[in-house]
Amino acid sequence: MIQVSFGPRIPGSQAHQKTINWIKDQVNRNGWKVDIQKTEISGHPVQNIVAVRNGIGPWIIIGTHYDTRQIADHDPDPAKRNQPVPGANDGASGVALLLELSRKIPSNLSKKIELVFFDAEDQGDINGSDWILGSRAFVNQLEGKPNAVIIVDMIGDASLNIYRERNSDPNLTDQIWSTARRLNFTSQFLNEIRYQLLDDHIPFVEKGIPSLDIIDFDYPYWHTTEDTLDKVSSQSLIIVGKTLLAWLSNP
C-alpha cells in the first residue's frame, strides 16, 4: 500500500500531509467531489477528507481513519513502545478499501454516497489527546441525518475475523451480515457479538444515526511495531469490499 511507504501518518507529520494529498488526488481521479474539512476540536487540528457523489435516494456514509498511532504502546517489547505504529492494517487497510470503493461504486447508483477519511482517530491518551477526534469534529458540523453510516477499521488482517459489535445498530448489522452470508463469507463475518468498542461510529450513534463498525479486533499486532504489510491480505479487503458493494446495490 502506497500510504505505508510514506511512513507513520501521525497528525502534523510530513507523511500525514502526503497521505492527505494522495487520497484527495486518487478520489478526484475517480470522479468524486473532494473537500478537506479543516477544523479544530479540543485544541487539536483535524483534517477530514470528504468525498461526495450525489444521488437521489438514501444518504450513506462509509468512513475509515487514515492517521496512525504515534506510539506502539501495546508492543510486547517495552523498548519499542515509544516507536510509531506502521499502520499497515490499523490505518492503511480502511483507506485502501475506500479508495477501491471510489473506483467500483457505480456512478448511477441511486444513493447519495459520502466516503469520509477521518483524521485523529488513534491518538487517544497521548499528550492529553482523546480518541476519535476526526469523526467527532465531522459530526459536530454535520447538517442533516444520514440514513446509515458504515465504519471500516482493521479489515486487512490476513486471518480475517469480523464479529458483530455491541455498539452498532442491530438492523444495519443484520443487513451486512445477511449480505456476507449470501456471498458465502460466513467464515469472515462471524455471527456473534464479541466486542463493545469506542470507534469512529460512536459520534454518529450518539446522534441517533444508524451506524455500524466493521472491525477485526482480534488482530494480534494492534498498536505494535509489527503492524506491517506482511500481516495484511488483499483477499480480506476484497471480501469486505464485495460485501459493501453488494449491500449498496440493494434497493
SULVENZI-V8481 format. One line per field, one symbol per residue. ss: DSSP state (2 for helix, 1 for strand, 0 for the rest). burial: b if it has 9 or more other ideal C-beta (glycine too) atoms within 8 Angstrom, else e. A space follows every 50 residues. Layout:
ss=???
burial=???
This chain:
ss=02222000000002222222222222222000111111111001111111 11100000111111100000000000022200000000000222222222 22220000000111111100000000000000222222220000000111 11100010000111100002222222222222000000111111100000 02222200001111100000000000002221022222222222222220 0
burial=bebbebebbbbebebbebbbebbbebbeebebebebbebebeebebbbbb bbbebeeebbbbbbbbbbbbbbeebeeeebbebbbbbbbbbbbbbbbbbb bbeebeeebebbbbbbbbbbbbbeebeebebbbbbbbbbeeeeeebebbb bbbbbbbbebbbbbbebbbeebbebbbebbbebebbebbbeeeebebebb bbbbbebebbbbbbbbbebebbbbbebbeebbbeebbebbbbbbbbbbee e
